[in-house]
């Protein structure tokens, strides 16, 4: 039988070097597992990371970073790596945002890859700078360089008790050859004094004092504000509009229209209201009289999509993977040892706290933009395309952003701003989205439907595992040939689970929808984690075995399972590390000890972004109301760089996940999103958030991703706890009151 192979492009490391007036060591930072679709969208090559080390005569060390800070803490973690190799006091490091220049930098920030991909190149660059400074000091003193040692931002010659700061050495060091980055000696990890120790966030003071500048804070001179009326139905467009009432609103400058860009940016187009301030623009939009052509998707609804999924499940599907004969093994198993169920997940919005915005000025000879974006080079390319200016004449400033989660890896809001700025002329224009715009014109996590079948034998071993999925594929929308391989973006670790099953089958059918979809925090892992870890719990119940013990036995012997999605370049799943985090989480949660009356536990473990995560959830139920009281995490993301940052990322992922499985679903009716704001797409309140413990494995492996791996385990751990409490399985998210009755 023919089988399809999932292929994701992996990234590589490449190094370069340069020297300038100050000591500047350049290096090329390779991406880790950033979503291949996002990489393809920004450029048809890998998505490496670039950065530069600069040491100036006043003894300041600056890391110029071509990545985007969106709350994940790279403004702290990456300078820590550099400072470690340079033997700096931590407070001597500064960081600057790189200018958008794809000839030097690859700016894309996503896939939980910033620290993972920067680890070795940053160490190499810091070490190269250190070695050049040592050589400069040795030449100055006319001594053997082996007698010179780095210390606290300078070089010490112990025998003479002489000391020169890096700033005093930089003018000479900058003229020396840059060492080979592949052979430059790296600091012994036993001597680390910065990496692995808790550090406060680099930008925290500015954020807490209100001085940090986000995209929405951009205020260039002569700023014009713009809001856009987009068709409420995906794929619709304005037929005609009457601007007279809008123009009567005080402060309105003009009303124009822009065209949709259906491929690439996937911007909706619409009617633009230009004003002196944002309030006037919003009021002017309300006054518009627009007739819409609702387009081909006006009849779509969540109900019709679900029925399509059910119909797809009843038909032959594309075989993605087929080991052994799962169908025969399931058919032969006793009924009591079989599990045959369906899991369903809805569309989900990103719901960034800072709505989309972009400020662009396009003049006759140059353009400038202020953008809270995860893909600055894509923003630049869009403005180049609209303005017809040379790339070197388009300056893009990457700002801080109030959340990204994959949403700011899109170019639609940049395209709109560029179109409007081009029409306005040589004045900066801020295209500002309201919360309602953001909620109803997002790129959503795909809706998905999973038919799971499996069986265990009398000894409690998994004898068959079959997973059929139909979903609104990301790849089908974004990849050039995505409709031919829509499954490529939909399974992730669900295609190479850690649990031993000789008979293993994966199938897929594309669901057709007009709803835009793209990368959402943890991407397909958010659905695959819920499905895999809920289903293995159901198999444990069929085997009459403790869920933790069942997992440990089903994982079996230590082995490394190739990444089915990318067997050549992808990191294998190390079952020893997966078992270790399950064991650590169970120990810290005291899994085998009795709980107080009315409190129940569930467990889940998962591999994503080359990291290993396990979670134990403790819940209670009172009068049909769910309370998640405690989450105990164990995470193995390789060597911890900033433990504080790791804990914050896992805690944030937990809250994001709690929001998704307890409260949130984007539903479609008549081709449009029914939710509009936080009143009907709610976030957990402080009194609804659990106590979260994060236990970090003190690994010596190279760092891996951590921004997203905390999310996939949260929903199954809680839902498995609900089963422990009620005997009922949660198979459709979000959880509804009737599910707990």
GIJO-V924726 format. One record per residue. N is the residue number from 1. RES is the residue in one small letter. NEAR is the number of other ideal C-beta (glycine too) atoms within 8 Angstrom. Layout:
[[N;RES;NEAR] [N;RES;NEAR]]
//
This chain:
[[1;x;4] [2;x;4] [3;x;8] [4;x;11] [5;x;5] [6;x;13] [7;x;8] [8;x;10] [9;x;9] [10;x;10] [11;x;13] [12;x;7] [13;x;11] [14;x;7] [15;x;10] [16;x;7] [17;x;10] [18;x;8] [19;x;10] [20;x;7] [21;x;3] [22;x;10] [23;x;15] [24;x;11] [25;x;15] [26;x;12] [27;x;16] [28;x;13] [29;x;15] [30;x;13] [31;x;16] [32;x;14] [33;x;14] [34;x;13] [35;x;12] [36;x;9] [37;x;14] [38;x;17] [39;x;16] [40;x;12] [41;x;11] [42;x;11] [43;x;9] [44;x;3] [45;x;5] [46;x;11] [47;x;13] [48;x;14] [49;x;17] [50;x;14] [51;x;19] [52;x;12] [53;x;17] [54;x;11] [55;x;15] [56;x;10] [57;x;8] [58;x;5] [59;x;13] [60;x;9] [61;x;16] [62;x;12] [63;x;15] [64;x;12] [65;x;12] [66;x;13] [67;x;12] [68;x;13] [69;x;12] [70;x;12] [71;x;9] [72;x;10] [73;x;13] [74;x;13] [75;x;12] [76;x;14] [77;x;13] [78;x;17] [79;x;13] [80;x;15] [81;x;16] [82;x;16] [83;x;15] [84;x;15] [85;x;15] [86;x;14] [87;x;10] [88;x;13] [89;x;7] [90;x;9] [91;x;4] [92;x;10] [93;x;13] [94;x;8] [95;x;12] [96;x;8] [97;x;9] [98;x;15] [99;x;6] [100;x;14] [101;x;7] [102;x;11] [103;x;3] [104;x;8] [105;x;12] [106;x;15] [107;x;15] [108;x;15] [109;x;13] [110;x;13] [111;x;11] [112;x;15] [113;x;15] [114;x;13] [115;x;14] [116;x;16] [117;x;15] [118;x;15] [119;x;13] [120;x;8] [121;x;17] [122;x;15] [123;x;13] [124;x;14] [125;x;17] [126;x;16] [127;x;14] [128;x;14] [129;x;15] [130;x;12] [131;x;11] [132;x;15] [133;x;16] [134;x;13] [135;x;11] [136;x;14] [137;x;14] [138;x;13] [139;x;8] [140;x;9] [141;x;10] [142;x;5] [143;x;10] [144;x;5] [145;x;9] [146;x;4] [147;x;10] [148;x;12] [149;x;9] [150;x;10] [151;x;9] [152;x;6] [153;x;12] [154;x;13] [155;x;15] [156;x;11] [157;x;14] [158;x;7] [159;x;6] [160;x;7] [161;x;7] [162;x;7] [163;x;9] [164;x;9] [165;x;9] [166;x;15] [167;x;11] [168;x;9] [169;x;15] [170;x;15] [171;x;7] [172;x;10] [173;x;15] [174;x;13] [175;x;6] [176;x;10] [177;x;3] [178;x;10] [179;x;10] [180;x;5] [181;x;13] [182;x;6] [183;x;6] [184;x;11] [185;x;6] [186;x;8] [187;x;11] [188;x;5] [189;x;8] [190;x;4] [191;x;6] [192;x;9] [193;x;5] [194;x;11] [195;x;10] [196;x;8] [197;x;8] [198;x;6] [199;x;11] [200;x;7] [201;x;12] [202;x;9] [203;x;11] [204;x;8] [205;x;6] [206;x;8] [207;x;10] [208;x;6] [209;x;7] [210;x;5] [211;x;5] [212;x;9] [213;x;7] [214;x;11] [215;x;15] [216;x;10] [217;x;7] [218;x;12] [219;x;4] [220;x;10] [221;x;4] [222;x;6] [223;x;12] [224;x;13] [225;x;14] [226;x;15] [227;x;17] [228;x;15] [229;x;12] [230;x;9] [231;x;14] [232;x;9] [233;x;13] [234;x;13] [235;x;10] [236;x;13] [237;x;11] [238;x;14] [239;x;6] [240;x;6] [241;x;12] [242;x;8] [243;x;9] [244;x;6] [245;x;10] [246;x;13] [247;x;10] [248;x;7] [249;x;12] [250;x;4] [251;x;11] [252;x;15] [253;x;7] [254;x;6] [255;x;13] [256;x;9] [257;x;9] [258;x;11] [259;x;6] [260;x;8] [261;x;11] [262;x;4] [263;x;5] [264;x;6] [265;x;11] [266;x;13] [267;x;12] [268;x;11] [269;x;11] [270;x;13] [271;x;14] [272;x;15] [273;x;15] [274;x;15] [275;x;16] [276;x;7] [277;x;8] [278;x;10] [279;x;7] [280;x;14] [281;x;17] [282;x;10] [283;x;9] [284;x;17] [285;x;13] [286;x;6] [287;x;10] [288;x;15] [289;x;7] [290;x;10] [291;x;8] [292;x;11] [293;x;9] [294;x;9] [295;x;13] [296;x;5] [297;x;14] [298;x;10] [299;x;7] [300;x;13] [301;x;10] [302;x;10] [303;x;6] [304;x;9] [305;x;14] [306;x;10] [307;x;8] [308;x;11] [309;x;14] [310;x;9] [311;x;8] [312;x;12] [313;x;12] [314;x;5] [315;x;7] [316;x;2] [317;x;10] [318;x;8] [319;x;12] [320;x;12] [321;x;11] [322;x;10] [323;x;9] [324;x;9] [325;x;6] [326;x;15] [327;x;8] [328;x;8] [329;x;14] [330;x;15] [331;x;6] [332;x;5] [333;x;13] [334;x;5] [335;x;5] [336;x;5] [337;x;11] [338;x;12] [339;x;11] [340;x;6] [341;x;10] [342;x;9] [343;x;13] [344;x;12] [345;x;12] [346;x;11] [347;x;14] [348;x;13] [349;x;12] [350;x;12] [351;x;12] [352;x;14] [353;x;5] [354;x;11] [355;x;11] [356;x;11] [357;x;14] [358;x;17] [359;x;16] [360;x;16] [361;x;13] [362;x;13] [363;x;7] [364;x;3] [365;x;5] [366;x;8] [367;x;14] [368;x;12] [369;x;18] [370;x;10] [371;x;14] [372;x;16] [373;x;15] [374;x;12] [375;x;15] [376;x;13] [377;x;14] [378;x;13] [379;x;16] [380;x;14] [381;x;10] [382;x;13] [383;x;17] [384;x;12] [385;x;8] [386;x;12] [387;x;11] [388;x;5] [389;x;12] [390;x;6] [391;x;9] [392;x;4] [393;x;9] [394;x;15] [395;x;10] [396;x;13] [397;x;10] [398;x;12] [399;x;12] [400;x;12] [401;x;17] [402;x;10] [403;x;13] [404;x;15] [405;x;10] [406;x;16] [407;x;14] [408;x;16] [409;x;15] [410;x;10] [411;x;14] [412;x;14] [413;x;13] [414;x;17] [415;x;13] [416;x;13] [417;x;16] [418;x;16] [419;x;12] [420;x;17] [421;x;15] [422;x;9] [423;x;9] [424;x;9] [425;x;5] [426;x;6] [427;x;10] [428;x;13] [429;x;16] [430;x;14] [431;x;16] [432;x;12] [433;x;12] [434;x;9] [435;x;10] [436;x;8] [437;x;13] [438;x;14] [439;x;14] [440;x;11] [441;x;10] [442;x;12] [443;x;12] [444;x;14] [445;x;11] [446;x;13] [447;x;16] [448;x;14] [449;x;16] [450;x;12] [451;x;10] [452;x;14] [453;x;11] [454;x;15] [455;x;14] [456;x;12] [457;x;9] [458;x;4] [459;x;4] [460;x;10] [461;x;9] [462;x;12] [463;x;11] [464;x;15] [465;x;12] [466;x;14] [467;x;14] [468;x;12] [469;x;16] [470;x;14] [471;x;12] [472;x;13] [473;x;15] [474;x;15] [475;x;14] [476;x;11] [477;x;11] [478;x;12] [479;x;12] [480;x;4] [481;x;6] [482;x;16] [483;x;6] [484;x;5] [485;x;11] [486;x;13] [487;x;15] [488;x;13] [489;x;14] [490;x;16] [491;x;15] [492;x;11] [493;x;14] [494;x;12] [495;x;12] [496;x;9] [497;x;11] [498;x;10] [499;x;10] [500;x;8] [501;x;12] [502;x;8] [503;x;14] [504;x;14] [505;x;13] [506;x;14] [507;x;12] [508;x;15] [509;x;12] [510;x;11] [511;x;15] [512;x;5] [513;x;10] [514;x;9] [515;x;12] [516;x;10] [517;x;13] [518;x;14] [519;x;11] [520;x;13] [521;x;12] [522;x;14] [523;x;14] [524;x;13] [525;x;16] [526;x;18] [527;x;14] [528;x;13] [529;x;18] [530;x;16] [531;x;13] [532;x;13] [533;x;16] [534;x;15] [535;x;14] [536;x;14] [537;x;15] [538;x;12] [539;x;14] [540;x;12] [541;x;9] [542;x;12] [543;x;10] [544;x;5] [545;x;9] [546;x;6] [547;x;13] [548;x;10] [549;x;8] [550;x;14] [551;x;14] [552;x;10] [553;x;10] [554;x;13] [555;x;11] [556;x;7] [557;x;4] [558;x;6] [559;x;6] [560;x;7] [561;x;9] [562;x;8] [563;x;11] [564;x;9] [565;x;13] [566;x;11] [567;x;7] [568;x;5] [569;x;4] [570;x;12] [571;x;6] [572;x;8] [573;x;12] [574;x;9] [575;x;14] [576;x;7] [577;x;10] [578;x;15] [579;x;11] [580;x;12] [581;x;16] [582;x;15] [583;x;10] [584;x;12] [585;x;17] [586;x;13] [587;x;8] [588;x;11] [589;x;12] [590;x;6] [591;x;10] [592;x;4] [593;x;5] [594;x;2] [595;x;8] [596;x;4] [597;x;4] [598;x;7] [599;x;10] [600;x;13] [601;x;13] [602;x;18] [603;x;19] [604;x;16] [605;x;15] [606;x;15] [607;x;10] [608;x;15] [609;x;17] [610;x;11] [611;x;15] [612;x;16] [613;x;18] [614;x;18] [615;x;17] [616;x;15] [617;x;17] [618;x;16] [619;x;16] [620;x;11] [621;x;13] [622;x;7] [623;x;3] [624;x;7] [625;x;8] [626;x;11] [627;x;9] [628;x;14] [629;x;9] [630;x;11] [631;x;15] [632;x;12] [633;x;16] [634;x;17] [635;x;18] [636;x;14] [637;x;15] [638;x;12] [639;x;12] [640;x;12] [641;x;13] [642;x;13] [643;x;10] [644;x;10] [645;x;15] [646;x;15] [647;x;10] [648;x;10] [649;x;13] [650;x;16] [651;x;11] [652;x;10] [653;x;16] [654;x;16] [655;x;10] [656;x;11] [657;x;14] [658;x;15] [659;x;13] [660;x;13] [661;x;13] [662;x;12] [663;x;9] [664;x;12] [665;x;8] [666;x;14] [667;x;10] [668;x;13] [669;x;8] [670;x;8] [671;x;17] [672;x;10] [673;x;11] [674;x;9] [675;x;11] [676;x;11] [677;x;9] [678;x;8] [679;x;6] [680;x;8] [681;x;13] [682;x;9] [683;x;7] [684;x;11] [685;x;6] [686;x;5] [687;x;4] [688;x;9] [689;x;10] [690;x;11] [691;x;6] [692;x;11] [693;x;9] [694;x;10] [695;x;11] [696;x;12] [697;x;13] [698;x;5] [699;x;9] [700;x;5] [701;x;8] [702;x;8] [703;x;11] [704;x;14] [705;x;17] [706;x;16] [707;x;10] [708;x;15] [709;x;20] [710;x;18] [711;x;15] [712;x;20] [713;x;16] [714;x;17] [715;x;14] [716;x;16] [717;x;16] [718;x;15] [719;x;15] [720;x;16] [721;x;14] [722;x;18] [723;x;14] [724;x;9] [725;x;9] [726;x;8] [727;x;3] [728;x;8] [729;x;8] [730;x;11] [731;x;8] [732;x;7] [733;x;12] [734;x;10] [735;x;11] [736;x;6] [737;x;7] [738;x;5] [739;x;10] [740;x;13] [741;x;5]]
//
